[in-house]
Amino acid sequence: MEETEKPIEGLTFREAMAELERTVSALEGNTLELEESLARYERGVALVRALRGRLDGAQQRIEVLMGELDASQDDEAHDATLS
């Protein structure tokens, strides 16, 4: 594990994904000591949670935007029929 690890909240989505991929690769390599494996695994779980939270947040934002788009299209359709 890197000595100067950034806090997960300070990582971009891409950085967090890259770190998670490195973590998985290191764990699959089966070359780490038990303590290091546990530390990497814990960090990996935290990365997964953070990434999932960001994806969920992005999905909610998209749903809100799509709802606003649908509402404005409905308004335009209603306005067209009133003319």
Contact map, one row per residue, 1 for C-alpha under 8 A:
11101000000000000000000000000000000100110000000000000000000000000000000000000000000
11111000000000000000000000000000000000000000000000000000000000000000000000000000000
11111000000000000000000000000000000000000000000000000000000000000000000000000000000
01111100000000000000000000000000000000000000000000000000000000000000000000000000000
11111110000000000000000000000000000000000000000000000000000000000000000000000000000
00011111011000000000000000000000000000000000000000000000000000000000000000000000000
00001111111000000000000000000000000000000000000000000000000000000000000000000000000
00000111111000010000000000000000000000000000011001000000000000000000000000000000000
00000011111100000000000000000000000000000000000001000000000000000000000000000000000
00000111111100000000000000000000000000000000000000000000000000000000000000000000000
00000111111111110000000000000000000000000000000000000000000000000000000000000000000
00000000111111110000000000000000000000000000000000000000000000000000000000000000000
00000000001111111000000000000000000000000000000000100100000000000000000000000000000
00000000001111111100000000000000000000000000000000000000000000000000000000000000000
00000000001111111110000000000000000000000000000000000000000000000000000000000000000
00000001001111111111000000000000000000000000001000100000000000000000000000000000000
00000000000011111111100000000000000000000000001000100000000000000000000000000000000
00000000000001111111110000000000000000000000000000000000000000000000000000000000000
00000000000000111111111000000000000000000000000000000000000000000000000000000000000
00000000000000011111111100000000000000000001001100000000000000000000000000000000000
00000000000000001111111110000000000000000000000000000000000000000000000000000000000
00000000000000000111111111000000000000000000000000000000000000000000000000000000000
00000000000000000011111111100000000000011001000000000000000000000000000000000000000
00000000000000000001111111110000000000000001000000000000000000000000000000000000000
00000000000000000000111111111000000000000000000000000000000000000000000000000000000
00000000000000000000011111111111000000000000000000000000000000000000000000000000000
00000000000000000000001111111111000010011000000000000000000000000000000000000000000
00000000000000000000000111111100000000000000000000000000000000000000000000000000000
00000000000000000000000011111111000000000000000000000000000000000000000000000000000
00000000000000000000000001111111000000000000000000000000000000000000000000000000000
00000000000000000000000001101111100000000000000000000000000000000000000000000000000
00000000000000000000000001101111110110000000000000000000000000000000000000000000000
00000000000000000000000000000011111110000000000000000000000000000000000000000000000
00000000000000000000000000000001111111000000000000000000000000000000000000000000000
00000000000000000000000000000000111111100000000000000000000000000000000000000000000
10000000000000000000000000000001111111110000000000000000000000000000000000000000000
00000000000000000000000000100001111111111000000000000000000000000000000000000000000
00000000000000000000000000000000011111111100000000000000000000000000000000000000000
10000000000000000000000000000000001111111110000000000000000000000000000000000000000
10000000000000000000001000100000000111111111000000000000000000000000000000000000000
00000000000000000000001000100000000011111111100000000000000000000000000000000000000
00000000000000000000000000000000000001111111110000000000000000000000000000000000000
00000000000000000000000000000000000000111111111000000000000000000000000000000000000
00000000000000000001001100000000000000011111111100000000000000000000000000000000000
00000000000000000000000000000000000000001111111110000000000000000000000000000000000
00000001000000000000000000000000000000000111111111000000000000000000000000000000000
00000001000000011001000000000000000000000011111111100000000000000000000000000000000
00000000000000000001000000000000000000000001111111110000000000000000000000000000000
00000000000000000000000000000000000000000000111111111000000000000000000000000000000
00000001100000000000000000000000000000000000011111111100000000000000000000000000000
00000000000010011000000000000000000000000000001111111110000000000000000000000000000
00000000000000000000000000000000000000000000000111111111000000000000000000000000000
00000000000000000000000000000000000000000000000011111111100000000000000000000000000
00000000000010000000000000000000000000000000000001111111110000000000000000000000000
00000000000000000000000000000000000000000000000000111111111000000000000000000000000
00000000000000000000000000000000000000000000000000011111111100000000000000000000000
00000000000000000000000000000000000000000000000000001111111110000000000000000000000
00000000000000000000000000000000000000000000000000000111111111000000000000000000000
00000000000000000000000000000000000000000000000000000011111111100000000000000000000
00000000000000000000000000000000000000000000000000000001111111110000000000000000000
00000000000000000000000000000000000000000000000000000000111111111000000000000000000
00000000000000000000000000000000000000000000000000000000011111111100000000000000000
00000000000000000000000000000000000000000000000000000000001111111110000000000000000
00000000000000000000000000000000000000000000000000000000000111111111000000000000000
00000000000000000000000000000000000000000000000000000000000011111111100000000000000
00000000000000000000000000000000000000000000000000000000000001111111110000000000000
00000000000000000000000000000000000000000000000000000000000000111111111000000000000
00000000000000000000000000000000000000000000000000000000000000011111111100000000000
00000000000000000000000000000000000000000000000000000000000000001111111110000000000
00000000000000000000000000000000000000000000000000000000000000000111111111000000000
00000000000000000000000000000000000000000000000000000000000000000011111111100000000
00000000000000000000000000000000000000000000000000000000000000000001111111110000000
00000000000000000000000000000000000000000000000000000000000000000000111111111000000
00000000000000000000000000000000000000000000000000000000000000000000011111111100000
00000000000000000000000000000000000000000000000000000000000000000000001111111110000
00000000000000000000000000000000000000000000000000000000000000000000000111111111000
00000000000000000000000000000000000000000000000000000000000000000000000011111111100
00000000000000000000000000000000000000000000000000000000000000000000000001111111110
00000000000000000000000000000000000000000000000000000000000000000000000000111111111
00000000000000000000000000000000000000000000000000000000000000000000000000011111111
00000000000000000000000000000000000000000000000000000000000000000000000000001111111
00000000000000000000000000000000000000000000000000000000000000000000000000000111111
00000000000000000000000000000000000000000000000000000000000000000000000000000011111
